Amino acid sequence: MHERFDEEEYRAFAAKDNDDLMVYVKQFITIVRHITDNIDQQHWHQNAQLGSKAYEKLLAQLNPVRNNVMSNIAEGNVTVPQATQKIEAIRWLKRVSYHVCRITHHLNLFHRANKS
């Protein structure tokens, strides 16, 4: 996960700096903060649920945003480089939220299996 942030730092900045995506970035940051608090308290099952719901919610919210970007390209409202930057930021948000979903899922499985 750390490598994902380092490798694609420009996509993270693109997401953060885009007014249309800022609401989703803030939502994601809030969820990640809850997850890190729950790690400290060892609430593994709750984290798995948070990770999964965050991913599903972001996916549902970002797909229409992506479609809108593509429509704006077709209508000539944005340049291809501008749209590409936004699409890359959307992909990054989806990918990172998926990684958080999978990480929390596997941590939950690991801790459940090692309880006994």
VEXNU-857162 format. One line per 2 residues: number of its first residue (from 0); their letters; for each residue x, y, z of C-alpha. Coordinates in Angstrom, 1 decimal, always signed. Layout:
NUM> a> X/Y/Z ~ ...
This chain:
0> mh> +0.0/+0.0/+0.0 ~ +2.8/+2.4/+0.9
2> er> +4.3/+1.7/-2.6 ~ +1.0/+2.5/-4.2
4> fd> +1.1/+6.0/-2.6 ~ +4.7/+6.6/-3.5
6> ee> +4.4/+5.3/-7.1 ~ +1.3/+7.3/-7.9
8> ey> +1.8/+10.4/-5.8 ~ +0.9/+12.6/-8.7
10> ra> -2.5/+10.9/-9.0 ~ -3.1/+11.4/-5.3
12> fa> -2.3/+15.1/-5.7 ~ -4.6/+15.2/-8.8
14> ak> -7.5/+13.8/-6.8 ~ -6.8/+16.2/-3.9
16> dn> -6.5/+19.2/-6.1 ~ -9.6/+18.6/-8.2
18> dd> -12.6/+20.4/-6.8 ~ -15.0/+17.8/-8.3
20> lm> -13.2/+14.9/-6.5 ~ -12.4/+16.7/-3.2
22> vy> -15.6/+15.5/-1.5 ~ -14.7/+11.9/-2.3
24> vk> -11.2/+12.3/-1.1 ~ -12.4/+13.8/+2.2
26> qf> -14.9/+10.8/+2.6 ~ -12.1/+8.4/+2.0
28> it> -9.7/+10.1/+4.4 ~ -12.4/+10.0/+7.1
30> iv> -12.9/+6.3/+6.6 ~ -9.2/+5.6/+6.7
32> rh> -8.9/+7.5/+9.9 ~ -11.7/+5.4/+11.4
34> it> -10.0/+2.3/+10.3 ~ -6.6/+3.3/+11.8
36> dn> -8.4/+4.1/+15.1 ~ -10.0/+0.7/+15.0
38> id> -6.7/-1.0/+14.4 ~ -5.4/+0.5/+17.6
40> qq> -8.5/-0.9/+19.3 ~ -8.3/-4.2/+17.4
42> hw> -11.8/-3.9/+15.9 ~ -11.0/-6.1/+12.9
44> hq> -14.5/-7.1/+11.9 ~ -15.7/-3.4/+12.0
46> na> -12.7/-2.4/+9.9 ~ -13.6/-5.1/+7.3
48> ql> -17.1/-3.7/+7.1 ~ -15.8/-0.1/+6.9
50> gs> -13.4/-1.0/+4.2 ~ -15.9/-2.8/+2.1
52> ka> -18.6/-0.2/+2.4 ~ -16.2/+2.6/+1.6
54> ye> -15.1/+0.8/-1.5 ~ -18.6/+0.1/-2.7
56> kl> -19.7/+3.7/-1.9 ~ -16.8/+5.2/-3.7
58> la> -17.3/+3.0/-6.7 ~ -21.0/+3.9/-7.0
60> ql> -20.2/+7.6/-6.6 ~ -17.2/+7.8/-8.9
62> np> -18.6/+5.9/-11.9 ~ -21.1/+8.7/-12.8
64> vr> -18.3/+11.2/-12.3 ~ -16.1/+9.3/-14.8
66> nn> -19.0/+9.1/-17.2 ~ -19.5/+12.8/-17.0
68> vm> -15.8/+13.4/-17.7 ~ -16.1/+11.2/-20.8
70> sn> -19.2/+13.2/-21.9 ~ -17.4/+16.4/-21.4
72> ia> -14.6/+15.2/-23.7 ~ -17.0/+14.2/-26.4
74> eg> -18.8/+17.6/-26.2 ~ -15.5/+19.5/-26.3
76> nv> -16.0/+21.0/-22.8 ~ -12.6/+19.8/-21.5
78> tv> -9.3/+19.0/-23.1 ~ -8.1/+15.5/-23.3
80> pq> -5.1/+16.2/-21.0 ~ -7.5/+17.7/-18.4
82> at> -9.8/+14.8/-18.6 ~ -7.0/+12.3/-18.5
84> qk> -5.7/+13.8/-15.3 ~ -9.2/+13.6/-13.7
86> ie> -9.7/+10.0/-15.0 ~ -6.3/+9.0/-13.6
88> ai> -7.3/+10.5/-10.2 ~ -10.6/+8.6/-10.2
90> rw> -8.7/+5.4/-11.0 ~ -6.3/+6.0/-8.2
92> lk> -9.1/+6.6/-5.7 ~ -10.9/+3.4/-6.8
94> rv> -7.7/+1.4/-6.7 ~ -6.6/+2.6/-3.3
96> sy> -10.0/+2.1/-1.8 ~ -10.0/-1.4/-3.1
98> hv> -6.7/-2.1/-1.5 ~ -8.0/-0.8/+1.8
100> cr> -11.0/-3.0/+1.4 ~ -8.9/-6.1/+0.8
102> it> -6.4/-5.3/+3.5 ~ -9.1/-4.9/+6.2
104> hh> -10.7/-8.1/+5.0 ~ -7.5/-10.1/+5.3
106> ln> -6.7/-8.6/+8.6 ~ -10.1/-9.6/+9.9
108> lf> -9.7/-13.2/+8.6 ~ -6.2/-13.4/+10.1
110> hr> -7.3/-12.3/+13.5 ~ -10.4/-14.5/+13.5
112> an> -8.3/-17.5/+12.6 ~ -5.8/-16.8/+15.3
114> ks> -8.3/-16.2/+18.1 ~ -8.5/-19.8/+19.1
